[in-house]
Amino acid sequence: MINKFIGIGRTGKEVEIQTLQSGNKVAKVSVAITEKYTKNGEKVEETQWLNLEAWGKLADIFEQYVKKGDLIFFSG
C-alpha cells in the first residue's frame, strides 16, 4: 500500500531553521491549505494547517527562498 499526499498552500510563518549536531539542517514551516466549496447553496471555506519539515539540501532551499505568505507546492 502506498500513501501519497500532494498539496498547495501558503506558508503561515517564516521558515524555522535548526542545525543538528551532525551539521545537517532541518527547515520547519506551517502551511495553510484552504478548500472552498458550495454546500446547500452557501459558500463554505475550510482551512487546515500542516506542519512541514525539509531536511538537508531541501532545507537550504527553504531557508533561501521560502518566506511567510509564499504559495508552495509539496508532496510526501
C-alpha positions in Angstrom: 0.0 0.0 0.0 1.3 3.4 -0.9 0.1 6.7 0.6 1.0 10.0 -1.1 -0.2 13.5 -0.4 0.1 16.4 -2.8 -0.8 19.9 -1.7 -0.7 23.6 -2.5 -0.8 26.1 0.3 0.5 29.4 1.8 3.1 29.5 4.5 1.9 30.9 7.7 5.2 32.0 9.2 8.8 32.4 8.4 10.8 29.2 8.0 12.4 28.0 11.2 15.9 26.5 10.6 17.6 24.1 13.0 21.2 22.8 12.7 21.8 19.4 14.2 25.0 18.4 15.9 25.8 16.4 12.7 25.7 19.6 10.8 22.6 18.7 8.9 19.8 21.4 8.6 16.1 20.9 9.2 13.6 23.6 8.0 10.2 23.7 9.6 7.2 25.7 8.4 3.4 25.7 8.8 1.3 25.7 5.6 -2.4 26.6 5.3 -4.5 24.6 2.8 -7.9 26.2 2.1 -10.8 24.3 0.5 -13.7 26.3 -1.0 -17.0 24.7 -2.0 -20.7 25.3 -2.0 -23.0 23.3 0.3 -26.8 23.8 0.3 -26.4 26.9 -1.7 -23.9 28.5 0.7 -20.3 29.1 0.1 -18.1 27.3 2.6 -14.3 27.9 3.2 -12.3 25.5 5.4 -8.7 25.9 6.2 -6.4 23.1 7.5 -2.8 23.7 8.8 0.0 21.3 8.1 3.5 21.3 9.6 6.2 20.6 7.0 9.8 19.6 7.6 12.5 19.7 5.0 16.0 18.1 5.5 19.5 18.5 4.0 19.7 20.3 0.7 16.0 20.9 0.6 16.2 22.7 4.0 18.9 25.0 2.4 16.4 25.8 -0.5 13.6 26.5 2.0 15.9 28.8 4.0 16.9 30.8 0.9 13.7 31.1 -1.0 10.6 30.4 1.2 9.1 33.3 3.1 5.9 34.0 5.0 2.8 34.1 2.8 4.5 32.3 -0.2 2.4 29.8 -2.2 4.2 26.4 -2.2 3.5 23.1 -3.9 4.6 20.0 -1.9 4.2 16.2 -1.8 5.1 13.5 0.6 
